[in-house]
């Protein structure tokens, strides 16, 4: 199972869904990025997936394939009571950071991190990711290196910058798509 952090790990339903679908998503050649449930009147189960290590892009056909697989798995296990809509998508360029490895993979890029419990008197941090250190995310904020406990992260995401766009859309990506 993917090492998910934040709400999706703490919510028993989301954790169970991740356990059910992650192996099949990986068997298709993708990685589970996020599982979330949204909406009150009409529930939406959102699944985000990507290629391993962000190599190549995930397209509409890939999302459809993942959707068919996930739908069949959830029909059999039936972990969600009541009706819901399934939405499968890529994480996008300014992706959420939902796995331990994301903080190393995206080291050097700008991110926003929100904590459940304040560190140094604050819950929101924006700065450059500096990887993982034990069970904490290192982030450089105004020249100071802060350590934010993984267990206390409510949500984290990359910030859309020209540097990030160039990295994601650069030659590495177009070479992968040429196959």
C-alpha positions in Angstrom: 0.0 0.0 0.0 1.2 3.5 -0.7 2.6 5.4 2.3 -0.1 8.0 2.4 0.0 10.8 5.0 -2.5 13.3 6.4 -6.3 12.9 6.4 -6.4 10.0 4.0 -4.3 7.9 6.5 -6.3 9.1 9.6 -9.8 8.5 8.0 -10.6 4.8 8.4 -12.8 4.7 5.2 -10.2 6.5 3.0 -7.5 4.2 4.4 -9.6 1.1 3.7 -10.3 2.3 0.1 -6.6 3.0 -0.4 -5.8 -0.5 0.8 -8.4 -2.0 -1.6 -7.3 -0.1 -4.7 -3.6 0.6 -4.4 -2.3 -2.9 -5.5 -4.5 -2.9 -8.6 -3.5 0.6 -9.6 0.1 -0.4 -9.2 -0.4 -3.5 -11.3 -1.7 -1.2 -14.1 1.7 0.7 -13.9 0.5 3.7 -11.8 0.8 4.9 -8.3 -2.0 6.0 -6.0 -1.5 9.7 -5.0 -4.6 10.5 -3.1 -8.0 9.2 -2.0 -10.6 11.8 -0.9 -14.3 12.0 -0.3 -16.0 15.3 -1.1 -19.5 16.6 -1.1 -22.4 16.4 1.4 -25.6 15.8 -0.7 -23.9 14.1 -3.6 -20.7 12.3 -2.5 -17.7 12.2 -4.9 -14.9 9.7 -4.3 -11.8 11.3 -5.9 -8.8 9.1 -6.8 -5.6 10.7 -8.0 -3.0 8.5 -9.7 0.3 9.2 -11.5 3.1 7.3 -13.2 5.9 6.1 -10.9 8.3 8.9 -10.0 6.2 11.2 -12.2 7.7 9.7 -15.4 5.4 10.5 -18.3 2.0 11.9 -18.0 -1.3 10.3 -17.2 -4.0 10.8 -19.9 -7.7 10.4 -20.2 -7.4 6.8 -21.4 -5.3 6.0 -18.4 -7.9 7.6 -16.1 -10.6 5.6 -17.8 -8.7 2.3 -17.3 -8.0 3.1 -13.6 -11.7 4.1 -13.2 -12.9 0.8 -14.6 -10.6 -1.2 -12.3 -11.3 0.8 -9.2 -15.1 0.7 -9.9 -15.0 -3.1 -10.1 -13.0 -3.4 -6.9 -15.3 -1.1 -5.0 -18.4 -2.9 -6.3 -17.1 -6.2 -4.9 -15.9 -4.9 -1.5 -18.5 -2.1 -1.2 -16.8 0.0 1.5 -19.0 3.1 0.9 -22.5 3.2 2.1 -24.9 5.0 -0.2 -24.5 6.4 -3.7 -21.3 8.2 -4.8 -19.7 9.3 -8.0 -16.1 8.1 -8.8 -13.7 10.7 -10.2 -10.2 9.6 -11.3 -7.6 12.3 -12.2 -3.9 13.1 -12.4 -2.5 15.2 -9.6 -1.6 18.1 -12.0 1.5 20.2 -11.9 0.8 21.9 -8.6 0.1 18.5 -7.1 -0.8 17.6 -3.6 2.1 16.1 -1.6 0.5 13.0 0.0 3.2 10.4 0.3 6.5 10.4 2.3 8.5 10.1 -0.8 6.9 13.2 -2.4 8.9 15.5 -0.1 12.2 14.0 -1.4 11.1 13.7 -5.0 10.0 17.4 -5.1 13.0 18.7 -3.0 14.0 22.2 -4.1 10.5 23.2 -5.3 8.2 25.7 -3.5 5.4 24.2 -1.4 2.7 25.1 1.0 2.2 22.9 4.1 -0.6 23.2 6.6 -0.4 21.5 10.0 -3.0 20.2 12.4 -0.8 21.3 15.4 1.2 24.5 15.3 5.0 24.5 15.1 6.9 27.6 16.2 3.5 29.3 16.7 2.2 28.7 13.2 0.2 26.2 11.3 0.9 27.3 7.7 4.3 27.3 6.0 5.3 28.3 2.5 8.9 27.7 1.3 11.3 25.4 -0.5 11.1 21.7 0.3 14.3 20.4 1.7 13.4 16.7 1.9 12.6 14.4 4.8 14.5 14.1 8.0 13.4 11.1 10.1 9.6 11.6 10.4 9.6 15.4 9.6 9.4 17.4 6.4 12.2 20.0 6.1 11.2 23.3 4.5 13.2 26.5 4.1 11.0 29.5 5.1 12.6 33.0 4.9 16.1 31.5 5.1 15.3 29.4 8.1 15.0 25.6 8.0 11.9 24.3 9.8 11.1 20.7 10.6 7.4 19.8 10.3 6.3 16.5 11.8 4.7 14.2 9.1 2.1 13.1 11.6 0.9 16.7 12.0 0.5 17.5 8.3 -3.1 18.3 7.4 -2.3 19.0 3.7 0.6 19.9 1.5 1.0 20.9 -2.1 3.4 22.2 -4.6 3.2 25.9 -5.6 2.9 26.6 -9.3 6.0 28.4 -10.4 7.9 28.8 -13.7 10.6 26.5 -12.4 8.1 23.8 -11.6 6.4 24.1 -15.0 9.8 23.9 -16.8 10.7 20.8 -14.8 7.4 19.0 -15.4 7.1 19.9 -19.0 10.8 19.6 -19.9 12.6 17.2 -22.2 12.3 14.3 -19.7 8.6 14.4 -20.0 8.4 14.8 -23.8 11.0 12.0 -24.3 8.7 9.7 -22.2 5.7 10.6 -24.3 7.5 9.9 -27.6 7.4 6.1 -27.0 
